[in-house]
Amino acid sequence: MEFIVHYAVEIIAILMAAMFVYFSIRVSLLNRRLKAYKNLTKLLKGGHLEEHINDLHRKVEEQGSFSQQLAGQIQSIRTDIAGHPHNLHLVRFNAFGNTGSDLSFSLALVDDAGDGVVLSSIYGREESRIFAKPLRAGKSEYSLSEEEKHAVKMALNSRN
């Protein structure tokens, strides 16, 4: 006991120094955690996490409206395309047995409703002729050859 009384000032100083070291380490750890938290809530551009979340939410809403605009434009383009001949089929054939090659052809161009045209070229040794016949719903008011009928049928089957 005399030891404690004799060295009381030194013991108190050592205990206070130990408490100071303990609290210094504790404060240092808390400062590191606080700094890590601040770094977590700040992004490269600056600002806080809440600001960036709100900004991202706004951008997502803008992308949604832009996506709806694109969907409308795509539908408009599909409607426009449906009215233009975009389904086609080409049939090559030998119109005359003595020409030796499939140089004649029938090309059917139809839209989704089957409206369009069938073009035919008949190749002969002396001359070639080209014919165009209009189509309504896959039929023509002019008589169609077997090759033309086949080209129209295949073009109508290629519709999607």
TAMORA-V72027 format. One line per field, one symbol per residue. psi: psi as a letter, one per 40 degrees, with the letter a starting at -180 (. if undefined). burial: 1 if it has 9 or more other ideal C-beta (glycine too) atoms within 8 Angstrom, else 0. A space follows every 50 residues. Layout:
psi: ???
burial: ???
//
This chain:
psi: ddddddfdddddddddddddddddddddddddddddddddehideiiidd ddddddddddddddddddddddddddddddddeihehihhhiihdhdede igeiihhhhiadeeibihhihhhiddiiihihhihhfeiieihiiddddd ddddddeei.
burial: 00000000001000000000000000000000000000000100000010 01000000000000000000000000000001001011101011100010 00111111111001111111110100000000111101010001001111 1111110100
//
